[in-house]
Amino acid sequence: MATVESYKTKKGLRYRVRYRKPDGNSTDKRGFTTKDAAKEFASEIDVSLRRGDYIDPNAGKVTIGDLGPDWLKRQRAHMKPSAFRSLDSAWKVHVEPKWGSTALYKVKFTNVQEWVAEIGDRRSATIVLTAYGVLARILDDAVRDRLIRDNPARGVKLPRKVPKRNVYLTHLQVRSLATEAGRYFSLILLLSYTGLRWGEAAGLRVKDLDLLRKRATIYENAVKVGGAMVVGTLKGHKHRTVPLPDFLVVELARTCEGKDHDDLLWPSASGKHMGPPSSHDSWLSGAVARCQKRAAAAREAEGKNPTTPPFPRVTAHDLRHTAASLAISAGANVKAVQKMLGHKSAAMTLDVYADLFDDDLNAVATKLDSVVGKLWAETA
């Protein structure tokens, strides 16, 4: 039970509260100018000790900078290198400079809100959310460790990500791009008709293909982190199998010719995993530029009412979106598309490709109209 004692100082009589912490060690809180204030604090301590939710007042003096490095180490242990890098960067660029020397008890809700707004004035919503997430999760752990009672960062208003408009190629545009890509013809087809991420395609080996069953099984994911290629497992540490259309089986068989069982299908010049092509100066950007030039010439030749669509500027990741688009237009349902793309849930697939399924809904209405129209005509 907490007790109140008085003691003398140069400024007059002061009061302190003595009590025993849950670990058995004695401590005190000094500096109360009135006995009533000391008694009130003592009562709060007694209640918190009985409830089992006692927080050591001195624990809140730990700084964000003291906790950050250990928190990052814990994240690194279970995260992919590419994902961890964004957290590490957010800590170094935004969190540590602002909050590193701040004691936990001094972190205020309004200060966090101001900080979020300040970053949002000059950086994207994605960067704001990442930086905020680092601070908030460090404070979450501080709450769990009973360093502070509540997380002052929770409840802050955050910016919303503006969804990027997906780019989709048609079948003819995919063929055109693959042709212009030259020796990467089969790679363009694979990305456009299976929806593999670049790192998954870069990690594909001859032994991962079962051309008789028309399947490719993805085990590796090669991503570029800080200028170096890092090879790991897929998201969720699972492998994934995707179907291969007949025309793609033929092209992949050609790509495998002369390669050993363990060889990468599309190695870099040094024989290692190939990094993602630049959107400005690479074999892919060059192929896209030639397709755009060819499409522009065709449209000009067609006159006032051209039928050739403009060729959009696309990245390797846009070919993943193209795969989803072509699969859905071919009649694939959301679960099939989810499995092909390796999404965690069908809800995620719907969120990313809501615009494509809107068209699917229109097709459903058209089919229902056709069926009902025929039935009613027969019974009229």
C-alpha positions in Angstrom: 0.0 0.0 0.0 1.3 3.5 -0.9 2.2 5.8 1.9 2.5 9.6 2.0 5.4 11.3 3.8 6.5 14.9 4.1 10.0 16.3 3.8 11.6 19.7 3.9 13.2 21.6 1.1 14.6 25.1 0.6 11.2 26.0 -1.0 9.2 24.6 1.9 7.4 21.5 2.8 6.9 18.8 0.1 5.4 15.4 0.0 6.4 12.1 -1.4 4.6 8.8 -2.1 6.4 5.6 -1.2 5.2 2.2 -2.6 6.4 -1.2 -3.7 6.4 -2.0 -7.4 5.1 -5.4 -8.8 8.8 -6.6 -9.0 9.1 -6.1 -5.2 11.4 -3.1 -5.4 10.5 0.0 -3.5 10.3 3.4 -5.1 8.9 6.8 -4.5 7.4 9.8 -6.3 8.5 13.2 -4.9 7.7 16.9 -5.4 4.0 17.1 -4.4 3.3 20.6 -3.0 0.1 19.5 -1.2 -0.7 16.5 0.9 -4.0 16.0 -1.0 -2.2 15.8 -4.3 0.1 13.2 -2.9 -2.8 11.2 -1.5 -4.6 11.3 -4.9 -1.5 9.9 -6.6 -1.1 7.2 -3.8 -4.7 6.2 -4.4 -4.1 5.9 -8.2 -1.0 3.7 -7.5 -2.9 1.4 -5.2 -5.8 1.0 -7.7 -3.4 0.2 -10.6 -1.5 -2.3 -8.5 -4.7 -4.1 -7.5 -5.9 -4.2 -11.1 -2.5 -5.4 -12.4 -2.2 -2.4 -14.9 0.5 -0.5 -13.1 2.8 1.6 -15.2 6.1 2.7 -13.8 6.2 6.6 -14.0 9.9 6.4 -14.9 9.3 4.0 -17.8 7.9 6.8 -19.9 11.3 8.5 -19.9 12.6 6.1 -22.4 13.0 7.8 -25.8 11.7 6.7 -29.2 15.3 6.5 -30.3 16.0 3.9 -27.6 13.2 1.7 -28.9 13.4 2.1 -32.6 16.5 0.0 -33.5 15.3 -3.0 -31.5 11.9 -2.7 -33.1 13.4 -2.7 -36.6 15.5 -5.8 -35.7 12.3 -7.6 -34.8 10.6 -6.6 -38.1 13.6 -7.6 -40.1 13.5 -11.2 -38.7 10.2 -11.9 -40.4 10.0 -9.5 -43.4 11.1 -9.7 -47.0 14.2 -7.5 -47.6 12.3 -5.3 -50.0 9.4 -4.7 -47.6 11.8 -4.1 -44.7 13.8 -1.5 -46.6 10.8 0.8 -46.8 10.4 0.6 -42.9 14.1 1.2 -42.4 14.1 4.2 -44.8 11.1 5.7 -43.1 12.8 5.4 -39.7 16.0 7.0 -40.9 14.4 9.8 -43.0 11.2 10.7 -41.1 10.8 9.1 -37.7 14.2 9.2 -36.0 15.1 12.8 -36.9 11.7 14.0 -35.5 11.1 11.7 -32.6 14.5 10.0 -31.8 15.2 12.2 -28.7 11.6 12.4 -27.5 10.7 10.6 -24.3 7.6 8.4 -24.5 5.6 10.5 -22.0 6.2 13.6 -24.1 4.6 12.2 -27.3 1.3 13.9 -27.7 -1.6 13.2 -30.1 -1.6 16.7 -31.5 2.1 16.6 -32.2 1.8 13.4 -34.1 -1.1 14.9 -36.1 1.0 17.9 -37.0 3.9 15.7 -38.0 1.7 13.7 -40.3 0.4 16.8 -41.9 3.9 18.2 -42.3 5.1 15.1 -44.2 2.0 15.0 -46.3 2.7 18.6 -47.6 5.7 17.4 -49.4 5.6 13.6 -49.8 3.1 11.0 -51.1 0.4 9.3 -49.0 2.3 6.0 -49.2 5.4 7.6 -47.6 3.3 9.3 -44.9 1.5 6.0 -44.1 4.8 4.1 -43.9 6.4 6.7 -41.6 3.3 6.9 -39.4 3.1 3.1 -39.2 6.7 2.9 -37.9 6.0 5.4 -35.1 2.6 4.0 -34.2 3.8 0.4 -34.0 6.8 1.3 -31.9 4.4 3.0 -29.5 2.1 -0.1 -29.7 5.0 -2.2 -28.4 5.7 0.3 -25.7 2.1 0.0 -24.5 2.4 -3.8 -24.5 5.6 -3.6 -22.5 3.9 -1.3 -20.0 6.1 1.7 -20.6 3.1 3.9 -21.4 -0.6 3.4 -20.8 -2.0 4.4 -24.2 -0.7 5.0 -27.7 -0.9 8.7 -28.4 -0.5 8.1 -32.2 -3.7 6.1 -32.6 -6.7 7.9 -34.0 -4.6 10.4 -36.0 -6.2 11.4 -39.3 -4.2 9.9 -42.2 -4.1 10.7 -45.9 -5.8 8.3 -48.3 -3.9 6.6 -51.2 -5.2 7.7 -54.6 -5.5 4.5 -56.6 -3.3 4.4 -59.6 -5.2 3.8 -62.8 -4.3 0.4 -64.1 -3.0 0.0 -67.7 -4.2 -2.9 -69.8 -3.0 -4.2 -73.1 -5.2 -6.0 -75.7 -4.2 -9.4 -77.1 -2.9 -7.7 -80.3 -0.9 -5.2 -78.2 0.7 -8.0 -76.2 1.7 -9.7 -79.4 3.1 -6.5 -80.8 5.1 -5.9 -77.6 6.4 -9.4 -77.5 7.6 -9.2 -81.1 9.4 -5.9 -80.4 11.0 -7.4 -77.3 13.0 -9.8 -79.5 14.7 -12.5 -77.4 12.3 -11.7 -74.5 9.3 -12.7 -76.6 8.3 -15.6 -74.3 8.9 -13.5 -71.2 6.4 -10.8 -72.3 3.9 -13.6 -73.1 4.5 -15.2 -69.7 4.0 -11.9 -67.8 0.9 -11.0 -69.8 -0.9 -14.3 -69.6 0.0 -15.6 -66.1 0.3 -12.4 -64.1 3.6 -13.3 -62.5 5.4 -10.5 -60.7 8.7 -9.6 -62.2 10.7 -11.2 -59.4 8.8 -14.4 -59.8 9.5 -14.6 -63.5 13.1 -13.7 -63.0 13.4 -16.6 -60.6 11.8 -19.2 -62.9 14.0 -22.2 -63.8 13.6 -24.9 -66.4 12.8 -27.4 -63.7 9.8 -25.3 -62.6 8.0 -25.9 -65.8 5.8 -29.0 -66.4 5.0 -28.4 -70.1 3.0 -31.7 -70.4 0.6 -30.6 -67.7 0.8 -27.0 -68.9 1.8 -25.7 -65.5 4.5 -23.5 -64.1 5.3 -23.6 -60.4 6.9 -20.5 -58.8 9.3 -21.0 -55.9 11.7 -18.1 -56.1 11.2 -14.3 -56.0 14.2 -12.1 -57.0 13.9 -8.5 -56.0 16.3 -5.6 -56.3 17.1 -4.1 -52.8 19.6 -1.2 -52.6 21.1 -2.0 -56.0 21.6 -5.7 -55.3 19.4 -8.7 -56.3 18.0 -10.6 -53.3 16.5 -14.0 -53.9 13.9 -15.4 -51.5 10.6 -17.2 -51.3 7.2 -15.9 -52.4 4.9 -13.9 -50.2 3.7 -16.1 -47.4 6.7 -18.4 -48.0 4.6 -20.6 -50.2 5.0 -21.7 -53.8 2.3 -21.1 -56.5 1.3 -22.9 -59.6 -0.2 -21.1 -62.7 -1.7 -22.5 -65.8 0.0 -22.1 -69.2 -2.0 -21.7 -72.4 -1.0 -23.9 -75.3 0.6 -21.1 -77.3 2.7 -20.1 -74.3 3.8 -23.8 -73.8 5.2 -23.8 -77.3 7.2 -20.5 -76.7 8.5 -21.7 -73.3 9.6 -25.0 -74.9 11.7 -23.0 -77.3 13.1 -20.9 -74.5 14.2 -24.0 -72.6 16.2 -25.4 -75.6 19.8 -25.8 -74.8 19.4 -25.1 -71.1 20.1 -27.4 -68.2 17.5 -28.5 -65.6 18.5 -25.9 -63.0 19.1 -23.0 -65.4 17.2 -19.7 -65.1 14.9 -19.2 -68.1 15.9 -15.5 -68.5 19.3 -15.0 -66.8 21.2 -11.7 -66.8 24.3 -11.2 -68.9 26.3 -12.5 -66.0 24.1 -15.6 -65.7 22.4 -14.5 -62.5 18.9 -13.3 -61.8 17.8 -10.4 -64.1 16.8 -7.2 -62.5 13.6 -5.3 -63.4 13.8 -3.3 -66.6 13.9 0.5 -66.3 10.8 2.3 -67.5 13.0 4.8 -69.3 16.1 3.2 -70.7 15.9 -0.6 -71.1 15.0 -3.3 -73.6 11.4 -3.1 -72.4 11.1 0.7 -72.6 12.6 0.5 -76.1 10.1 -2.1 -77.2 7.2 0.0 -75.8 8.5 3.1 -77.7 8.6 1.1 -81.0 5.1 -0.1 -80.4 3.9 3.4 -79.7 5.6 4.7 -82.8 4.0 1.9 -84.9 0.5 2.5 -83.4 0.8 6.3 -84.0 1.8 5.7 -87.7 -1.2 3.3 -88.1 -3.6 5.8 -86.6 -2.3 8.6 -88.8 -2.7 6.4 -91.9 -6.3 5.6 -90.9 -7.3 9.2 -91.1 -10.0 11.0 -89.1 -11.6 7.8 -87.6 -8.7 5.6 -86.6 -9.4 2.1 -85.4 -6.0 1.3 -84.1 -5.9 2.1 -80.3 -3.0 4.2 -79.0 -0.3 2.1 -77.4 0.0 3.0 -73.7 3.2 3.4 -71.8 3.6 0.2 -69.8 5.9 -1.2 -67.2 6.6 -4.9 -66.4 4.1 -4.7 -63.5 1.4 -3.4 -65.9 1.7 -6.7 -67.7 0.5 -8.3 -64.5 -2.6 -6.1 -64.7 -3.0 -7.1 -68.3 -3.0 -10.8 -67.3 -5.9 -10.1 -64.9 -7.8 -8.2 -67.6 -7.4 -10.8 -70.3 -8.3 -13.6 -67.9 -11.5 -11.8 -66.7 -12.5 -11.0 -70.3 -12.0 -14.8 -71.1 -14.6 -15.6 -68.4 -12.4 -16.3 -65.4 -14.1 -15.7 -62.0 -12.6 -13.7 -59.2 -11.4 -16.8 -57.3 -9.5 -18.1 -60.3 -7.9 -14.7 -60.9 -7.0 -14.5 -57.2 -5.3 -17.9 -57.3 -3.4 -17.0 -60.6 -2.1 -13.7 -59.2 -1.3 -15.1 -55.8 -3.5 -12.5 -54.0 -4.1 -13.2 -50.3 -7.9 -13.0 -50.7 -10.6 -12.5 -53.4 -11.4 -9.2 -51.7 -8.0 -7.9 -52.5 -8.5 -9.0 -56.2 -11.8 -7.2 -56.3 -10.3 -4.1 -54.8 -7.4 -3.9 -57.3 -9.5 -4.8 -60.3 -12.9 -3.4 -59.5 -13.1 -1.6 -62.8 -12.8 -4.9 -64.7 -15.5 -6.6 -62.7 -17.8 -3.7 -63.4 -17.6 -4.7 -67.1 -18.3 -8.3 -66.0 -21.5 -7.2 -64.2 -22.6 -5.6 -67.5 -22.0 -8.9 -69.3 -24.1 -10.7 -66.6 -27.0 -8.3 -67.2 -26.8 -8.7 -71.0 -26.8 -12.5 -70.6 -29.8 -12.5 -68.2 -31.6 -10.2 -70.6 -31.0 -12.6 -73.5 -32.1 -15.7 -71.5 -35.2 -14.1 -70.0 -36.1 -12.5 -73.4 -36.1 -16.0 -75.0 -38.1 -17.6 -72.3 -40.8 -14.9 -72.4 -40.9 -15.1 -76.2 -41.5 -18.9 -76.0 -44.3 -18.5 -73.5 -46.0 -15.6 -75.1 
